[in-house]
Amino acid sequence: MACSLVWFKRDLRVHDHAPLAAAAAAGPVLGLYVIEPGLWAQPDMATQHYLFIRESVSALAQQFAALGGRLLVRGGEMTAVLERLHAELGIDALYSHEETGNDWTFARDRAVAAWCRRHGVHWQEFRQFGVVRRLQDRDEWRPAWEALMAQPPLPPPARLAAPLPPLIGHRWPDPAALGLTDPDPPLRQRGGRANAELVLTDFLNERVLSYRGGISSPLSAPTACSRLSAHLAYGLLSLREVVHAARLAMANASGPQAERQRRGLAAFVSRLYWHCHFIQKLESEPALEFRNLHRGYDGLREADWSAAHFAAWSAGRTGWPLVDACMAMLRATGWLNFRMRAMLVSVAAYPLWLHWREPGLFLARQFLDYEPGIHWSQLQMQSGTTGINTARVYNPVKQARDHDPQGRFVRHWLPALRRVPDSWLFEPWRMPPAVQAQCGVRVGEDIPEPPVELERATRVAKERLYALRRDPGVRAARAAVLERHGSRLRPAARRKAAARASGAQLELEF
Ligand SMILES: Cc1cc2nc3c(=O)[nH]c(=O)nc-3n(C[C@H](O)[C@H](O)[C@H](O)COP(=O)(O)OP(=O)(O)OC[C@H]3O[C@@H](n4cnc5c(N)ncnc54)[C@H](O)[C@@H]3O)c2cc1C
């Protein structure tokens, strides 16, 4: 009995799922999730991604069953899985969402397209986000985003007619069997649509009140931010569902806090727009995962790679308290707020002068919400290699003074600092030996000594970057990058939008 196959990747839901709706309207449907060893062998994949997906697919399988359908989990490379299923069942058509993933998923999708052509199976792909495939003109992008978000989210199919032959599913292997040996952060968010819905409701009704003003400090951000990123990255909620829910909450806001709620929601919705704006960059230029968006920056840092700097930074042993505390939080939770992510990359890129690719792979594995399009664009932006963004250099000592003035955050994540007196907390490596003896914390033993002198190394790094920016050839090539990837908001509108989005704290990532 032939059927339609709905291939789930990073869209693990039955709500607002256009491929599922289209397949269900056409007849019997089989849902499929494939555990692909090739994907899990990639250097940007981690145990936490796998386990979050496993939790989410298990919940999805239950939803399928409740609708009378079946979600099959198989293991193997996608074309081999298709080959076998076609022999067992006969596949009429393949339905899925478009994916803007890493280089490996792009190649895999091309192989699937070739397989479908060879077997006469029609593969229909639907837009997952406000990303436009084969976009010709960046000016058309924003209206296309608005048009997609304006349509109402699709309800789940009323019923799924499952194909009847018994099919053998695959047991989820242990992460180690797929080569995933990194630890699962003990405090990471859990997968499953029900969890995603709870996070959304709680944010829109309560936590959004702290959004403006609360998202920059690592102390307040874990509750002030929406915490929807992982749920969006694996598609437990569609972006359109979230946009609609936020706009509805904005329309219904009432009572003494209504204005505050509306402003928080507006700032939040603007970030949902950025979400797609950044993924579009990778969609339009897949090579940005590997090479500089502006090729004029090639060679800037490559030859100076320092394994020791990378080791200190990634282990959270730089001696700069806020950097090390952020790494500790990341290891434990799989999440950090935007400003602290940007600060980590800035420290890697400027004083430590590391090319962005290895730090980017490391962070991709640390971030539960790893979304290649946002991630690689941000890595390049915070490293100054896009050529179109103002270089933003975050000083970790100033960031600590501004966003953790009492040192509560760093003392929480770095117990050794609990004994350091307040006056030395932001720069503990400067403690005189007598103070070290008094508080019982030895620099270089209990806490690391910074690998470079922060101010000097940052100044030298900026000079090197600015020298290149002034180069006439580099300046000339900037226009082409801007034309292809730049936001279409004019500078004044951009400043206004940023001010609206962030209140007093401008964090502009266009
Ligand atoms: C170096 C670096 C790497 C990053 N890598 C990722 C990544 O892999 N995946 C990811 O989802 N975000 C990434 N971000 C963006 C941002 O830090 C996270 O989206 C945010 O911290 C997630 O928490 P939240 O959902 O509570 O955010 P909220 O502030 O509540 O934002 C809501 C949603 O808007 C989107 N969003 C927010 N900020 C941005 C932004 N600056 N650019 C694009 N979209 C945004 C996300 O989908 C987020 O879930 C990165 C930022 C930096 C500086």
The ligand as an SDF file (V2000), in Angstrom:
LIG
                    3D

 53 58  0  0  0  0  0  0  0  0999 V2000
   27.9520   34.1680   19.0800 C   0  0  0  0  0  0  0  0  0  0  0  0
   26.4640   33.9590   19.1170 C   0  0  0  0  0  0  0  0  0  0  0  0
   25.9360   32.7500   18.7290 C   0  0  0  0  0  0  0  0  0  0  0  0
   24.5570   32.5560   18.7450 C   0  0  0  0  0  0  0  0  0  0  0  0
   24.0790   31.3260   18.3640 N   0  0  0  0  0  0  0  0  0  0  0  0
   22.7520   31.1240   18.3670 C   0  0  0  0  0  0  0  0  0  0  0  0
   22.2210   29.8540   17.9760 C   0  0  0  0  0  0  0  0  0  0  0  0
   22.9550   28.9360   17.6050 O   0  0  0  0  0  0  0  0  0  0  0  0
   20.8750   29.6810   18.0300 N   0  0  0  0  0  0  0  0  0  0  0  0
   20.0380   30.6950   18.4130 C   0  0  0  0  0  0  0  0  0  0  0  0
   18.8160   30.4860   18.4500 O   0  0  0  0  0  0  0  0  0  0  0  0
   20.5110   31.9040   18.7660 N   0  0  0  0  0  0  0  0  0  0  0  0
   21.8360   32.1470   18.7690 C   0  0  0  0  0  0  0  0  0  0  0  0
   22.3120   33.3750   19.1330 N   0  0  0  0  0  0  0  0  0  0  0  0
   21.3620   34.4920   19.3640 C   0  0  0  0  0  0  0  0  0  0  0  0
   20.8620   34.6870   20.8050 C   0  0  0  0  0  0  0  0  0  0  0  0
   21.9230   34.7860   21.6880 O   0  0  0  0  0  0  0  0  0  0  0  0
   19.9170   33.5750   21.2350 C   0  0  0  0  0  0  0  0  0  0  0  0
   18.8840   33.4150   20.2850 O   0  0  0  0  0  0  0  0  0  0  0  0
   19.2310   33.8630   22.5580 C   0  0  0  0  0  0  0  0  0  0  0  0
   20.1920   34.0820   23.5620 O   0  0  0  0  0  0  0  0  0  0  0  0
   18.3300   32.6870   22.9180 C   0  0  0  0  0  0  0  0  0  0  0  0
   17.6460   32.9060   24.1050 O   0  0  0  0  0  0  0  0  0  0  0  0
   16.0780   33.2720   24.1060 P   0  0  0  0  0  0  0  0  0  0  0  0
   15.3100   32.3430   23.2480 O   0  0  0  0  0  0  0  0  0  0  0  0
   15.6600   33.3630   25.5230 O   0  0  0  0  0  0  0  0  0  0  0  0
   16.1400   34.7060   23.4170 O   0  0  0  0  0  0  0  0  0  0  0  0
   15.0560   35.8690   23.3090 P   0  0  0  0  0  0  0  0  0  0  0  0
   15.7470   37.1480   23.5970 O   0  0  0  0  0  0  0  0  0  0  0  0
   13.8530   35.5830   24.0870 O   0  0  0  0  0  0  0  0  0  0  0  0
   14.7300   35.9090   21.7600 O   0  0  0  0  0  0  0  0  0  0  0  0
   13.6340   35.2030   21.1780 C   0  0  0  0  0  0  0  0  0  0  0  0
   14.0980   34.4780   19.9400 C   0  0  0  0  0  0  0  0  0  0  0  0
   14.5590   35.4060   18.9690 O   0  0  0  0  0  0  0  0  0  0  0  0
   15.6710   34.8720   18.2810 C   0  0  0  0  0  0  0  0  0  0  0  0
   16.8410   35.6970   18.5510 N   0  0  0  0  0  0  0  0  0  0  0  0
   17.1340   36.3600   19.6930 C   0  0  0  0  0  0  0  0  0  0  0  0
   18.2680   37.0650   19.5520 N   0  0  0  0  0  0  0  0  0  0  0  0
   18.6870   36.8450   18.2990 C   0  0  0  0  0  0  0  0  0  0  0  0
   19.7940   37.3030   17.5500 C   0  0  0  0  0  0  0  0  0  0  0  0
   20.6910   38.1400   18.0510 N   0  0  0  0  0  0  0  0  0  0  0  0
   19.9320   36.8780   16.2840 N   0  0  0  0  0  0  0  0  0  0  0  0
   19.0290   36.0490   15.7360 C   0  0  0  0  0  0  0  0  0  0  0  0
   17.9520   35.5920   16.3990 N   0  0  0  0  0  0  0  0  0  0  0  0
   17.7870   35.9830   17.6540 C   0  0  0  0  0  0  0  0  0  0  0  0
   15.8820   33.4560   18.8190 C   0  0  0  0  0  0  0  0  0  0  0  0
   15.1740   32.5530   18.0090 O   0  0  0  0  0  0  0  0  0  0  0  0
   15.2520   33.5370   20.1940 C   0  0  0  0  0  0  0  0  0  0  0  0
   14.8000   32.3050   20.6550 O   0  0  0  0  0  0  0  0  0  0  0  0
   23.6980   33.6020   19.1360 C   0  0  0  0  0  0  0  0  0  0  0  0
   24.2410   34.8270   19.5280 C   0  0  0  0  0  0  0  0  0  0  0  0
   25.6130   35.0040   19.5230 C   0  0  0  0  0  0  0  0  0  0  0  0
   26.1750   36.3210   19.9510 C   0  0  0  0  0  0  0  0  0  0  0  0
  1  2  1  0
  2  3  1  0
  2 52  2  0
  3  4  2  0
  4  5  1  0
  4 50  1  0
  5  6  2  0
  6  7  1  0
  6 13  1  0
  7  8  2  0
  7  9  1  0
  9 10  1  0
 10 11  2  0
 10 12  1  0
 12 13  2  0
 13 14  1  0
 14 15  1  0
 14 50  1  0
 15 16  1  0
 16 17  1  0
 16 18  1  0
 18 19  1  0
 18 20  1  0
 20 21  1  0
 20 22  1  0
 22 23  1  0
 23 24  1  0
 24 25  2  0
 24 26  1  0
 24 27  1  0
 27 28  1  0
 28 29  2  0
 28 30  1  0
 28 31  1  0
 31 32  1  0
 32 33  1  0
 33 34  1  0
 33 48  1  0
 34 35  1  0
 35 36  1  0
 35 46  1  0
 36 37  1  0
 36 45  1  0
 37 38  2  0
 38 39  1  0
 39 40  1  0
 39 45  2  0
 40 41  1  0
 40 42  2  0
 42 43  1  0
 43 44  2  0
 44 45  1  0
 46 47  1  0
 46 48  1  0
 48 49  1  0
 50 51  2  0
 51 52  1  0
 52 53  1  0
M  END
$$$$
